[in-house]
Amino acid sequence: MISSLAWVGARARWVLFVGAFVGLAAPDLSAVLRPALPFFVAMVYALAMLRVDPIAILRGLARPRRAAIVLGGAGLMLVAAPVAAFAAARLLGLGPEVERILVYTFAAPPIASAAAICLIIGFRAALALELTIVASLIMPFTGPLVVEALIGAEVALDPVELSLRMAAMIFGGFAAAMIGRWWMGRERIARNAPSLDGLAALGFLLFILPLFDGARDAIAAAPLTALGYFALAAVAIFGTAWIALRFGQREPAGAVGVVAGTRSVAIFLAALPPDPAFALYVALYQFPMAWLAIAFRKR
């Protein structure tokens, strides 16, 4: 079992990419797992943070300059980015649906595995990890406020309730990771690191499946709309990374680009009432996100 998990961990990026196709091919399984999506969101955070020590990372931000950089970066990602995306969509006349999708996308925290993707690509994983942890911890407070300010009339959920639902998923995952670290201990975690990578990959695979509930039928019913959502997701992910690399130095801009571009959009899907358009977008978002880790060679 341990060796099998290590084998999976070494091929994590391909496991996640194939998992998106499995979701499309198994709609019945996706439908069965869909009600458990909030649990799977928390599980992904727990598995991703099990191998790191978030408390130690937060303690490392005691230096004022470092804290200012990371908090400023998190603020830009969670507040400035959704405002800019909303303004761009409004300026281009893309319509309320796309405006709503983009606000949800850029108000979401980075995916829990953003640092692992940076490690695969060869970008500065430590910075990516700091940004991911800080942004994830403050997002339950910034996200609902940003959503309410930009598209509040279209959201059928009170900002306080939305905040509580998101906090339960994120902080629940962090708490589970802390309990797991206490139970396993540092040495055992270090010794079983490849197997834990495999376990995290399988957990992310399980998390992906419910995102595709109804996606195949939606794609068949409106293929051009689905293609448009796929293109929108690709632009959101690769465009953000390109902007960071284009206007900054390769490091740390590369890590910032990956973290800012790969967002945990499923957290809004799990917290909000059903939204078919956003659900289809979230499913299609998984393909360019998985491809990001495959398309770039490690530097």
C-alpha positions in Angstrom: 0.0 0.0 0.0 2.8 2.4 1.0 4.7 1.8 -2.2 1.5 2.1 -4.3 0.8 5.5 -2.8 4.4 6.6 -3.4 4.0 5.6 -7.1 0.8 7.7 -7.3 2.5 10.6 -5.6 5.3 10.6 -8.2 2.6 10.9 -10.9 0.3 13.3 -9.2 0.0 15.8 -12.0 -1.2 13.1 -14.4 -3.5 11.6 -11.8 -5.3 14.9 -11.5 -5.5 15.5 -15.3 -7.0 12.0 -15.9 -9.3 12.6 -12.9 -11.1 15.4 -14.8 -11.9 13.0 -17.7 -13.1 10.4 -15.2 -15.5 13.0 -13.8 -16.9 13.5 -17.3 -17.1 9.8 -18.0 -18.9 8.9 -14.7 -21.8 11.3 -14.3 -23.7 9.0 -11.9 -20.7 8.8 -9.6 -20.4 12.6 -9.7 -24.0 13.0 -8.8 -23.7 10.6 -5.8 -20.7 12.5 -4.5 -22.0 16.0 -5.1 -23.7 16.5 -1.7 -20.3 15.7 0.0 -18.5 18.5 -1.8 -18.0 20.8 1.3 -16.4 17.8 3.1 -14.1 17.2 0.1 -13.0 20.8 0.1 -12.0 20.6 3.7 -10.3 17.2 3.0 -8.2 18.7 0.2 -7.0 21.5 2.6 -6.2 18.9 5.3 -4.2 16.6 3.0 -2.3 19.5 1.4 -1.4 21.1 4.7 -0.5 17.8 6.5 3.0 17.8 5.1 3.7 21.5 6.1 3.6 23.3 9.4 1.3 26.3 8.9 2.0 27.6 12.4 5.7 27.7 11.7 5.1 29.5 8.4 2.8 32.1 10.1 5.5 32.5 12.8 8.0 33.2 10.1 5.9 36.2 9.0 6.7 38.0 12.3 9.2 40.0 10.3 7.3 43.2 9.4 8.7 43.5 5.9 8.0 39.8 5.1 4.5 40.1 6.6 3.8 43.3 4.6 4.8 41.6 1.3 2.7 38.4 1.9 -0.3 40.3 3.3 -0.1 42.8 0.5 0.1 40.0 -2.1 -2.9 38.2 -0.5 -4.9 41.4 -0.5 -4.1 42.0 -4.2 -5.2 38.5 -5.1 -8.4 38.5 -3.0 -9.6 42.1 -3.4 -7.9 43.9 -6.2 -8.1 41.0 -8.7 -11.8 40.4 -8.5 -12.5 44.1 -8.7 -10.3 44.3 -11.8 -11.9 41.2 -13.4 -15.4 42.6 -12.7 -14.5 45.9 -14.2 -12.9 44.3 -17.3 -16.0 42.1 -17.9 -18.3 45.1 -17.5 -16.2 47.2 -19.8 -16.2 44.5 -22.5 -19.9 43.9 -22.1 -19.6 40.2 -21.3 -22.8 40.2 -19.3 -23.8 39.5 -15.7 -23.2 35.8 -15.9 -19.5 36.1 -16.8 -19.2 39.0 -14.3 -20.5 36.7 -11.6 -18.2 33.8 -12.6 -15.1 36.0 -12.7 -15.8 37.6 -9.3 -16.3 34.1 -7.8 -13.0 33.0 -9.4 -10.8 35.8 -8.2 -12.4 36.2 -4.8 -11.5 32.5 -4.1 -8.3 31.6 -2.4 -5.5 29.8 -4.2 -5.8 26.0 -4.5 -4.3 24.2 -1.5 -1.8 22.5 -3.8 -0.5 25.7 -5.5 2.8 25.3 -3.7 3.2 21.8 -5.0 2.5 22.9 -8.6 5.2 25.6 -8.1 7.6 22.9 -6.9 6.9 20.8 -10.0 7.4 23.7 -12.4 10.4 25.0 -10.5 9.1 28.3 -9.1 9.6 29.4 -5.5 7.4 27.0 -3.6 8.1 28.6 -0.2 6.6 31.9 -1.2 3.6 30.2 -2.9 3.0 28.3 0.4 3.1 31.5 2.4 0.7 33.2 0.1 -1.7 30.2 0.0 -1.9 29.9 3.7 -2.4 33.6 4.5 -4.9 34.0 1.6 -6.9 30.9 2.7 -7.1 32.1 6.3 -8.4 35.6 5.4 -10.6 34.7 2.5 -13.7 33.7 4.5 -13.8 37.3 5.6 -12.8 39.1 2.4 -14.6 36.9 -0.1 -18.2 37.5 1.0 -17.6 41.2 1.3 -16.1 41.5 -2.2 -19.0 39.4 -3.6 -21.6 41.5 -1.8 -20.0 44.7 -3.0 -19.7 43.7 -6.7 -22.6 41.3 -7.4 -24.6 41.2 -4.1 -27.9 41.5 -5.9 -27.3 38.2 -7.8 -26.2 36.2 -4.7 -29.0 34.3 -3.0 -27.2 34.0 0.3 -26.5 36.3 3.2 -22.8 37.4 3.4 -22.6 36.3 7.0 -23.9 32.8 6.2 -21.5 32.6 3.2 -18.6 33.6 5.4 -19.5 30.9 8.0 -19.8 28.2 5.4 -16.4 29.0 3.9 -14.8 29.3 7.3 -16.1 25.9 8.2 -14.5 24.3 5.2 -11.2 26.1 5.3 -10.6 26.2 9.1 -12.0 22.6 9.4 -9.3 21.4 6.9 -6.6 23.3 8.7 -7.7 21.9 12.1 -7.7 18.3 10.7 -4.2 18.9 9.3 -3.0 20.1 12.7 -4.5 17.0 14.4 -2.9 14.7 11.8 0.5 16.4 12.3 0.2 15.9 16.0 -0.8 12.3 15.7 1.9 11.3 13.1 4.8 13.5 14.3 7.4 15.3 12.2 9.7 12.3 11.7 6.9 10.0 10.5 5.6 12.6 8.2 9.0 13.2 6.7 9.6 9.4 6.3 6.3 8.9 4.5 6.4 12.0 2.4 6.1 10.3 -1.0 3.1 8.2 0.3 1.4 11.3 1.7 1.8 12.9 -1.8 0.0 10.0 -3.3 -2.7 10.2 -0.6 -3.1 13.9 -1.4 -3.4 13.2 -5.1 -6.0 10.5 -4.6 -7.9 12.9 -2.2 -7.8 15.6 -4.9 -9.1 13.0 -7.4 -12.0 12.3 -5.1 -12.6 16.0 -4.7 -12.7 16.5 -8.5 -15.4 13.9 -9.2 -18.5 15.8 -7.7 -17.5 18.9 -9.6 -18.7 17.2 -12.8 -22.2 16.5 -11.6 -24.3 17.4 -14.7 -21.4 18.7 -16.7 -21.6 16.2 -19.5 -25.3 16.9 -20.1 -24.6 20.7 -20.0 -21.8 20.4 -22.5 -23.9 18.3 -24.9 -26.8 20.8 -24.6 -24.7 23.9 -25.2 -21.2 23.0 -26.6 -20.4 26.6 -27.6 -21.2 27.9 -24.2 -19.1 25.2 -22.7 -16.2 26.1 -25.0 -16.6 29.7 -24.0 -16.4 28.8 -20.3 -13.3 26.6 -21.0 -11.6 29.5 -22.7 -12.6 31.8 -19.9 -11.0 29.4 -17.4 -7.8 29.1 -19.4 -7.5 32.8 -19.7 -8.0 33.3 -16.0 -5.3 30.7 -15.1 -2.7 31.1 -17.8 -3.4 34.8 -18.4 -2.7 35.6 -14.7 0.5 33.6 -14.7 1.6 35.3 -18.0 0.9 38.8 -16.6 3.0 38.1 -13.5 5.9 36.8 -15.6 5.6 39.5 -18.1 5.7 42.5 -15.7 7.9 41.0 -13.0 11.1 39.1 -12.7 10.9 35.4 -13.3 11.2 34.9 -9.6 9.2 35.5 -7.5 6.7 36.5 -10.2 6.4 32.9 -11.4 5.2 31.7 -8.0 2.9 34.7 -7.6 1.4 34.0 -11.1 0.7 30.3 -10.3 -0.9 31.1 -6.9 -2.9 34.0 -8.3 -4.1 32.1 -11.3 -5.0 28.7 -9.7 -8.0 29.4 -7.5 -10.1 27.1 -5.3 -13.3 28.2 -7.2 -15.1 25.0 -5.9 -15.3 26.6 -2.5 -18.0 29.0 -3.8 -19.7 26.1 -5.6 -19.8 24.2 -2.3 -21.0 27.2 -0.3 -23.6 28.8 -2.6 -27.0 27.6 -3.8 -27.0 25.7 -7.1 -25.8 27.8 -10.1 -25.7 25.7 -13.3 -23.6 28.2 -15.3 -21.0 28.5 -12.5 -21.1 24.7 -11.9 -20.2 24.1 -15.6 -17.4 26.6 -15.4 -15.9 25.1 -12.3 -15.9 21.6 -13.9 -14.1 22.9 -17.0 -11.8 25.0 -14.9 -10.1 21.7 -13.7 -8.7 21.0 -17.2 -6.4 24.0 -17.7 -5.5 24.0 -14.0 -4.3 20.4 -14.2 -2.6 21.2 -17.5 -0.6 24.0 -15.9 1.5 21.5 -13.9 2.1 19.4 -17.1 2.7 22.1 -19.6 5.8 23.7 -17.9 9.0 21.8 -17.4 10.8 22.1 -14.2 13.4 24.8 -14.4 
